Amino acid sequence: MRTIIESDGRLVDFGSRLVMLKMYITSFIYLRYPKGEYTFRWPMRLTEGIHSIPQPTKAGFENIHMHIIKEEDLTNKKLLRCFSGTLTFRAEYQGRDVFVKYARDEDNVLPLIAESLIGMKFLPRHSYIQEYLGVTANGLVSEYFDGKELPIVDSLSDVGKSRCFAALKILHDQGIVHGDLGPQNIMVNGDEVKLIDFSNAYSKKWNIDRVYPDGYEHPSPASEVEKLTEYLKKLKNHTS
């Protein structure tokens, strides 16, 4: 079965309950009628009407000590994705492309603060690891990597695969687990790779007060290596 969900080329707000309901309906149809091709032309809540960023909150980033980036210094913003808790943009800062993540409301500011501390104080600096650059009054700024998420590519060279493992080893050697090593957080561009989104990264050495769901257990380094191995096995090999 091939399922196509059309939205006229506009960005879908995945935080919409209506969109989630329609995704469930699509899944049901897939399970009930596994053969055939279906095109769903549903009106979805779209994000082209969002022209401003959320306003700073009382729990904003200005209360922590790190590099503060003025909002006016972020130019040419382009909305990338819209989720229930965050908005993400591509922008320019001091002549380079950057990735900006904003909290949509005060409840989602504290997780971004935790991610900013992880990214700017604890992550190793390496070309395979996303670089965190600073914070705004209500957001987080990191480098923008012009690549594709691992699920989008169908092949990767041996060099690219070895770099994926090397990136993970860099973290594990410092006692850090990524925490959310899904293929969507592995970006590739040819042989170049980049691990991104360290919002769930964890180390026993850190003293960061965070709230986790009941029963949550941090992954082990071995389990992350196993997951990465399974992801890469699904990709074809190609030469550089």
Order of alpha helices (4+ residues) and beta strands (2+ residues): beta-alpha-beta-beta-beta-beta-alpha-beta-beta-beta-alpha-beta-beta-alpha
